[in-house]
Amino acid sequence: MTLPDQHPEPLRDADGFLNLENYAALGDGRSVALSGADGAIDWWCVPNMDSAPLFDRLLDGERGGTFSITPVEPFAVERRYRPDSNVLETIFITASGRAKLVESLNSGPAGRLPWAELARRVEGLDGFVRFAITLRFSRRADTVSPYFAPAGGHNVFHVDRVLGVFRHCGGVTIDTVEDGLVTATAAVGPGDRARIAIIAGEDEPLVCQDIEQIDARIDLSDFEWRQWTQGLKVPEVHRDRILRSALALKLLLYSPTGAITAAATTSLPEGIGGKKNYDYRYAWVRDAGYTIKAFLRIGAHGEAKAAFTWLLKRLGEGDPQVCYTLDGCPVPAEREIAVSGYRHSKPVRVGNLAGGQHQHGIYGDIFETASRFVACGNFLDTSSAETLSHLADACADRWRLPDAGIWELPEERHYTMSKISCWQALARAVELADEGQIPTTCRDRWARERDRIEAWIGEHCWSEKRGAYLMHPDSDALDASLALAVRFRFDGQDRLARTLDALDKELASGAFHYRYTGVEREEGCFLACTFWMIEARAILGQHEAAQAAFDAATEALDSHGAGLYAEMIDPKTGHYLGNMPQGLTHLAVIQAAATLAGEEL
């Protein structure tokens, strides 16, 4: 066998970081772990997606916590998810043999387990492969001191309020156990299996499971994932791509409440070395609304109903917020964490300032979601109908005010997309009232304000010189989010078609698009924008152009990674940027692919 042209930890730079596209995600409906192509779990927050991390080498290459299972010889890698599943398989190829690493955040026969269970299995395929195993817990910027307290012959660990057990089979040899660190080895030949796992919980007693039970749940979890995907309604065209993005979205659904998190990570930079590093582990009204619509489109009605119920209850509790924690509370204020950051991009943040912003787009998001929910043959209860009626009144009152816009910018302005979102909200409110789904008391008022918004946009936001709708009336800048107006059925499709042409001319870089004029100096291309553009062209009947753009974008993305997408991409290098897995990206892929396949909106 020829020695692969690789080295141990072949893809890491001198500071210990992997390219983001070399990560895949595992999930259990409560937490998400990121597994690197070299066999290292570098990010896992326990017990919830917005908890403090148990492993955080993703943000601290030299000192961060990790759980690695890596061949001791130089190796090459082949990697994929199991078909229609979030169980991950990585094949390591060395000079002496091949072995497969199978990984899962396990579920049980009734769904999510009452504890977090990270299961990893090494299977020998041919030859003989020896692995080094390292388990190092996060010290959370030196604010905690992890330690082991062996009990009953088990390796029991404590990381602040997290209690856990490190489990392994007899084929794993433990070399050292120190506070916060375990090193071990395992070797496999054909047919051999080495089984390793972590069980953990926070502020609760912990059940210690046999390693055989844990290992068996890998295949049970795989079955549960496949059962879920088999219940979806997905067109044969682009089936695998739609299912992979649906599985990524499913990872971001927080099953205890129905909240949908924007992404599973914090502070992955939008530009290497830049300061646009934000915490996305919260539930945005916008992202939730878009995701619910994507779930409805593919027949994931249970997930859509759970998320929509959660969203309506939050919005019915008072003035709507831009985002919420996963349990429905206000998002905490930003604070900085003293770690190096991904590839030394600082600051690393926890919390998010967007919770205190005014964003008119949430009105359009919630009403478009309600409209789609009803269009699928569902019904609104009295409480939800009253909540929506109050939101329509609020939109009619507030649309004339400036806001932070879809991009959450620090300066409030009259953003065109925000005005279109208000038009969208009132247009859908009128339709819902006419269908008897919400009270009709203010129906005529909503219709009048809808028409006033449309007239205002036509008068103030269109530029004949630019041949496009502008980002806002006080600027010549263009905004790629305006591609969404086509899906929203905003009037003036000819102007929207011209706007798409202008966006392609000014904001495209290769197959991808920047968010708005001038932002290319600070960040990469925003992947969702590209798929919004593709979807818009398909809706407008430009099918050939839309399909060509879709093929170009997906070919570039398929050139690396396991089908998991981040927020952005560097169009020059192809490296991912921003938090991941990014819900907006995956739902935009679903919408574009389904539209190209001829599925109705």
Residue pairs with C-beta under 8 A, 6 or more apart in sequence:
1 95
1 96
1 97
1 127
2 95
3 74
3 95
4 74
4 75
4 76
4 93
4 94
4 95
5 76
6 74
6 75
6 76
6 77
7 74
8 70
8 71
8 72
8 73
8 74
8 75
9 38
9 40
9 70
10 38
10 74
10 75
10 76
10 77
11 18
11 19
11 22
11 36
11 37
11 38
12 18
12 38
12 61
13 61
13 343
15 61
15 62
15 340
15 343
15 344
16 57
16 61
16 62
16 64
17 61
17 342
17 343
18 36
18 37
18 38
18 40
18 42
19 560
19 575
19 576
20 268
20 342
20 566
20 575
20 576
20 577
20 580
21 560
21 561
21 566
21 574
21 575
21 576
22 36
22 37
22 38
22 560
22 561
23 34
23 35
23 36
23 37
23 42
23 43
23 58
23 561
23 564
23 580
24 34
24 35
24 37
24 79
24 81
24 88
24 561
24 562
24 563
24 564
25 32
25 33
25 34
25 35
25 86
25 248
25 251
25 264
25 564
25 580
25 581
26 32
26 33
26 34
26 35
26 86
26 88
26 103
26 104
26 105
26 118
26 251
27 33
27 86
27 105
27 250
27 251
27 252
27 264
28 105
28 106
28 107
28 112
28 113
28 116
28 117
29 107
29 111
29 112
29 253
29 254
29 255
30 47
30 48
30 49
30 112
30 116
30 254
30 255
30 256
31 44
31 45
31 46
31 47
31 48
31 49
31 51
31 105
31 116
32 43
32 44
32 45
32 49
32 105
32 251
32 252
32 264
32 581
33 41
33 43
33 44
33 55
33 105
33 118
34 41
34 42
34 43
34 44
34 58
34 264
34 265
34 580
35 41
35 42
35 88
35 90
35 103
36 42
37 77
37 79
37 90
38 68
38 70
38 77
39 68
39 69
39 70
39 71
39 90
39 92
39 101
39 131
40 57
40 66
40 67
40 68
40 69
40 70
41 55
41 66
41 67
41 68
41 103
41 118
42 55
42 56
42 57
42 58
42 64
42 66
43 53
43 55
43 56
43 57
43 58
43 59
43 264
43 265
44 53
44 54
44 55
44 67
44 118
45 51
45 52
45 53
45 54
45 264
45 281
46 53
46 54
46 116
46 162
46 164
46 200
46 201
46 202
47 115
47 116
47 162
47 200
47 201
47 202
48 254
48 326
49 252
49 254
49 261
49 264
49 281
49 326
50 261
50 281
50 282
50 325
50 326
51 202
52 138
52 140
52 160
53 65
53 138
53 140
54 65
54 137
54 138
54 159
54 162
54 164
54 200
55 64
55 65
55 66
55 67
55 137
55 138
56 64
56 65
56 138
56 140
56 339
57 64
57 65
57 66
58 64
58 265
58 268
58 342
59 266
59 267
59 337
59 339
59 340
59 341
59 342
59 348
60 339
60 340
60 341
61 340
61 343
62 340
63 139
63 339
63 340
64 138
64 339
65 136
65 137
65 138
65 139
66 134
66 135
66 136
67 118
67 134
67 135
67 136
67 198
68 132
68 133
68 134
69 101
69 120
69 122
69 131
69 132
69 133
69 186
69 196
70 131
70 132
70 134
71 92
71 94
71 99
71 129
71 130
71 131
71 132
72 130
72 131
72 132
72 185
73 94
73 95
73 96
73 129
73 130
74 94
74 95
75 92
75 93
75 94
76 92
76 93
77 90
77 91
77 92
77 93
78 90
78 91
78 93
79 88
79 89
79 90
79 91
79 562
80 88
80 89
80 562
81 87
81 88
81 89
81 244
81 247
81 562
81 563
82 88
82 89
82 222
82 225
83 226
84 225
84 226
84 229
84 230
84 243
84 247
85 221
85 222
85 225
85 226
85 229
85 247
86 104
86 221
86 225
86 247
86 250
86 251
87 102
87 103
87 104
87 218
87 221
87 222
87 225
88 102
88 103
88 104
88 562
89 100
89 101
89 102
89 103
90 100
90 101
90 103
91 98
91 99
91 100
91 101
91 125
92 98
92 99
92 100
92 101
92 129
94 127
94 129
96 127
96 128
96 129
97 124
97 125
97 126
97 127
97 128
97 129
97 189
98 125
98 126
98 127
98 129
99 122
99 123
99 124
99 125
99 129
99 131
99 188
100 122
100 123
100 125
101 120
101 121
101 122
101 123
102 120
102 121
102 122
102 123
102 218
103 118
103 119
103 120
103 121
103 218
104 118
104 119
104 217
104 218
104 221
104 222
105 116
105 117
105 118
105 119
105 221
106 113
106 117
106 118
106 119
106 214
106 217
106 218
106 220
106 221
107 113
107 217
107 220
107 221
107 224
108 217
108 220
109 220
111 224
111 255
112 255
112 256
113 217
114 201
114 207
115 199
115 200
115 201
115 206
115 207
116 198
116 199
116 200
116 201
117 197
117 198
117 199
117 209
117 214
117 217
118 197
118 198
118 200
119 195
119 197
119 214
119 215
119 217
119 218
120 195
120 196
120 197
121 193
121 194
121 195
121 196
121 215
121 218
122 131
122 186
122 188
122 193
122 194
122 195
122 196
123 188
123 192
123 193
124 188
124 189
124 190
124 191
124 192
124 193
125 190
126 190
127 189
127 190
128 187
128 188
128 189
129 187
129 188
130 185
130 186
130 187
131 185
131 186
131 187
131 188
131 194
132 183
132 184
132 185
133 172
133 182
133 183
133 184
133 185
133 186
133 196
134 181
134 182
134 183
134 184
135 166
135 181
135 182
135 183
135 184
135 198
136 180
136 181
136 182
137 146
137 157
137 159
137 180
137 181
138 144
138 146
138 159
139 145
139 146
139 180
140 160
140 337
141 337
141 338
141 339
142 338
144 159
144 160
145 179
145 180
146 157
146 158
146 159
146 179
146 180
147 157
147 158
147 179
147 180
148 155
148 156
148 157
148 158
148 177
148 178
148 179
148 180
148 182
149 156
149 157
149 158
150 156
150 177
152 208
154 165
154 166
154 167
154 208
155 165
155 166
155 167
155 174
155 177
155 182
156 163
156 164
156 165
157 163
157 164
157 165
157 166
157 180
158 164
159 180
161 202
161 203
162 200
162 201
162 202
163 200
163 201
163 202
163 204
163 206
164 198
164 199
164 200
164 201
164 206
165 198
165 199
165 200
165 206
165 208
166 182
166 196
166 197
166 198
167 195
167 196
167 197
167 198
167 199
167 208
167 209
167 210
167 211
167 214
168 174
168 184
168 194
168 195
168 196
168 197
168 211
169 193
169 194
169 195
169 196
169 211
169 212
169 215
171 186
171 187
171 188
171 192
171 193
171 194
171 195
172 184
172 185
172 186
172 194
172 195
172 196
173 184
173 185
173 186
174 182
174 183
174 184
175 183
175 184
175 185
176 182
176 183
186 194
186 196
187 194
188 194
193 215
195 211
195 212
195 214
195 215
196 211
197 211
197 214
197 215
199 206
199 207
199 208
199 209
199 214
200 206
225 247
228 250
229 243
229 246
229 247
231 299
231 300
232 243
232 246
232 298
232 299
232 300
233 298
233 299
234 242
234 243
234 246
234 298
234 299
235 242
235 593
235 594
235 597
235 598
235 599
236 597
237 593
237 596
237 597
237 598
238 593
238 594
238 596
238 597
241 554
241 563
241 589
241 593
242 298
242 589
242 590
242 593
242 594
244 563
245 563
245 565
245 586
245 587
245 589
245 590
245 593
246 294
246 295
246 298
246 300
246 586
246 590
248 563
248 564
248 565
248 581
248 583
248 586
249 260
249 291
249 294
249 295
249 583
249 586
249 587
249 590
250 300
250 303
251 264
251 581
252 260
252 261
252 262
252 263
252 264
252 291
252 581
252 583
253 259
253 260
253 303
253 306
253 307
254 260
254 261
254 283
254 326
255 306
256 326
256 327
257 310
257 326
257 327
257 328
258 306
258 307
258 309
258 310
259 283
259 288
259 307
259 310
259 324
259 325
259 326
259 327
259 328
260 283
260 287
260 288
260 291
260 292
260 307
260 583
261 280
261 281
261 282
261 283
261 326
261 583
262 280
262 281
262 282
262 283
262 284
262 287
262 323
262 579
262 582
262 583
262 584
263 280
263 281
263 567
263 578
263 579
263 580
263 581
263 582
263 583
264 280
264 281
264 579
264 580
264 581
265 280
265 281
265 579
265 580
266 277
266 278
266 279
266 280
266 281
266 348
266 349
266 350
266 579
267 277
267 278
267 279
267 337
267 341
267 342
267 345
267 347
267 348
267 349
267 579
268 277
268 342
268 566
268 567
268 577
268 578
268 579
268 580
269 276
269 277
269 341
269 342
269 343
269 345
269 577
269 578
270 276
270 277
270 522
270 523
270 524
270 567
270 568
270 577
270 578
271 345
271 522
271 523
271 524
271 577
272 343
272 345
272 577
273 343
273 344
273 345
274 345
274 522
274 523
275 345
275 346
275 347
276 522
276 523
277 341
277 342
277 345
277 346
277 347
277 348
277 349
278 349
278 352
278 579
279 334
279 349
279 350
279 351
279 352
280 352
280 567
280 579
280 582
281 326
282 323
282 324
282 325
282 326
282 331
282 352
282 355
283 310
283 323
283 324
283 325
283 326
284 322
284 323
284 354
285 311
285 314
285 315
285 320
285 321
285 322
285 323
285 324
285 362
285 365
285 366
286 322
286 359
286 361
286 362
286 365
286 406
287 583
287 584
288 307
288 310
288 311
288 365
288 369
289 311
289 362
289 365
289 366
289 368
289 369
290 365
290 583
290 584
290 587
290 588
291 307
291 583
291 587
292 304
292 307
292 308
292 311
292 369
292 372
292 373
293 368
293 369
293 372
293 587
293 591
294 587
294 590
294 591
295 301
295 303
295 304
295 307
296 304
296 372
296 373
296 376
297 372
297 590
297 591
297 594
297 599
297 601
298 590
298 594
301 376
301 378
304 373
305 378
308 369
308 370
308 373
310 328
311 366
311 369
312 366
312 383
312 384
312 387
312 388
313 328
314 320
314 321
314 324
314 328
315 366
315 387
315 391
316 383
316 384
316 386
316 387
317 328
319 394
320 362
320 366
320 391
320 394
321 330
321 331
321 355
322 354
322 355
322 356
322 357
322 358
322 359
322 362
322 408
323 331
323 352
323 354
323 355
324 330
324 331
324 355
325 331
325 332
330 355
331 351
331 352
331 354
331 355
332 350
332 351
332 352
333 351
333 353
334 349
334 350
334 351
334 352
334 353
335 349
335 350
335 351
336 346
336 347
336 348
336 349
336 350
337 347
337 348
337 349
337 350
338 348
339 348
340 346
341 347
341 348
354 404
354 408
357 403
357 404
357 408
358 401
358 403
358 404
358 412
359 403
359 404
359 405
359 406
359 408
359 418
360 395
360 398
360 399
360 401
360 403
360 418
360 419
360 421
360 422
361 403
361 405
361 406
361 417
361 418
361 421
362 421
363 391
363 392
363 394
363 395
363 421
363 422
363 424
363 425
364 420
364 421
364 422
364 423
364 424
364 425
364 428
364 488
365 421
366 388
366 391
366 425
367 388
367 391
367 392
367 424
367 425
367 426
367 428
367 429
367 432
368 424
368 425
368 428
368 488
370 380
370 384
370 388
370 428
370 432
370 437
371 428
371 431
371 432
372 601
373 380
374 380
374 432
374 435
374 437
379 437
380 388
380 432
380 437
380 438
385 437
385 438
385 439
386 438
386 439
388 429
388 432
388 438
389 429
389 438
389 439
389 441
389 442
391 425
392 425
392 426
392 429
392 438
392 442
392 446
393 442
395 422
395 425
395 426
395 429
395 449
396 426
396 442
396 445
396 446
396 449
398 422
399 419
399 422
399 449
399 453
402 412
402 413
402 414
402 415
403 412
403 413
403 415
403 418
404 410
404 412
405 413
405 415
405 417
405 418
405 472
406 415
406 417
406 418
406 421
406 481
407 479
407 481
407 515
407 516
413 472
413 474
414 460
414 472
414 473
414 474
415 471
415 472
415 479
416 457
416 461
416 469
416 470
416 471
416 472
416 473
416 479
416 482
417 471
417 479
417 481
417 482
417 484
417 485
419 453
419 456
419 457
419 461
420 457
420 482
420 485
420 488
420 490
421 488
422 453
423 450
423 453
423 454
423 457
423 488
423 490
424 488
424 489
424 490
426 446
426 447
426 449
426 450
426 453
427 450
427 489
429 438
429 443
429 446
430 443
430 446
430 447
430 450
432 438
433 439
433 440
433 443
433 446
434 440
434 443
454 490
454 491
457 469
458 492
460 473
461 469
461 470
461 472
461 473
462 468
462 469
462 470
462 495
463 469
463 470
463 476
465 476
466 476
466 478
466 502
467 498
467 499
467 501
467 502
468 478
468 482
468 495
468 498
468 499
468 501
468 502
468 503
469 479
469 482
469 485
469 495
469 496
469 499
470 476
470 477
470 478
470 479
471 477
471 478
471 479
471 516
471 517
475 517
476 517
477 516
477 517
477 518
478 499
478 502
478 503
478 506
478 507
478 516
478 517
479 515
479 516
479 517
480 503
480 507
480 513
480 514
480 515
480 516
480 526
480 529
480 532
480 533
481 515
481 516
481 529
481 532
482 496
482 499
482 503
483 499
483 500
483 503
483 529
483 532
483 533
483 535
483 536
484 532
484 536
485 496
485 536
486 493
486 496
486 500
486 535
486 536
486 539
486 540
487 532
487 535
487 536
487 539
487 591
487 601
490 496
493 540
496 536
496 540
497 540
497 542
500 533
500 536
500 537
500 540
503 513
503 533
504 513
504 533
506 517
507 513
507 514
507 515
507 516
507 517
507 529
509 520
509 525
509 571
510 552
510 556
510 571
511 530
511 549
511 552
511 553
511 555
511 556
511 571
512 525
512 526
512 527
512 529
512 530
512 553
512 556
512 569
512 571
513 525
513 526
513 529
513 530
513 533
514 520
514 523
514 525
514 526
514 529
515 523
515 526
515 529
523 568
523 577
523 578
524 568
524 569
524 570
524 571
524 577
524 578
525 568
525 569
525 570
525 571
526 567
526 568
527 553
527 557
527 565
527 566
527 567
527 568
527 569
527 582
527 585
527 588
528 567
528 582
528 584
528 585
528 587
528 588
530 549
530 553
530 588
531 550
531 553
531 585
531 588
531 589
531 591
531 592
532 588
532 591
532 592
533 549
534 546
534 549
534 550
534 553
534 592
534 596
535 546
535 588
535 591
535 592
535 595
537 543
537 545
537 546
537 549
538 546
538 547
538 592
538 595
538 596
539 595
539 601
543 596
546 592
546 595
546 596
547 596
550 592
550 593
550 596
554 589
556 569
556 574
557 565
557 569
559 574
560 574
561 576
564 580
564 581
565 576
565 580
565 581
565 582
565 585
565 586
565 589
566 576
566 577
566 578
566 579
566 580
566 581
566 582
566 585
567 577
567 578
567 579
567 580
567 582
567 584
567 585
568 576
568 577
568 578
569 575
569 576
569 577
570 576
570 577
595 601
